Amino acid sequence: MRGTICHFIDKAIPNTEYCEAGDGVAGIEKAKECAPALVLLDLSLPGMNGVDTAFALRGIVPSAKIVGFTTFDEEFRKDLLTLDVFDMVLSKVVGLAKLAEAINRLLPVEGRKPDE
């Protein structure tokens, strides 16, 4: 799934710089290295779950926009927004087009690589 999302971002939102990690602990380490403007976070991560990872990321990069990406139902997604660690929580079911809309809405143009 991560590879599909990365490929999609490359095509749908050109000039967006990103890094990726396979689990919450690795994601936290990556965030320390690259201080992302936006984090797309699967809530069902191996090891450390997405909610705990989001709390840790908030402390490391407080200005980052954090988007949870999950298969959990709408009520659960709304509950997650009350935690004040997620800027948005999307259902994987809505597809990648909604993900592109979310990234374009949350990620300022200055957070992207300039056209070459």
Buried (B, 14 or more C-beta within 10 A) or exposed (E): EEEEBBEBBEEBBEEBEBEEBEBBBBBBEBBEEEEBBBBBBBBEBEEBBBBBBBBBBBEBBEEBBBBBBBEBEEEEBEEBEEEEBBBBBBBBEEEBEBBBBBBEEBBEEEBBEEEE
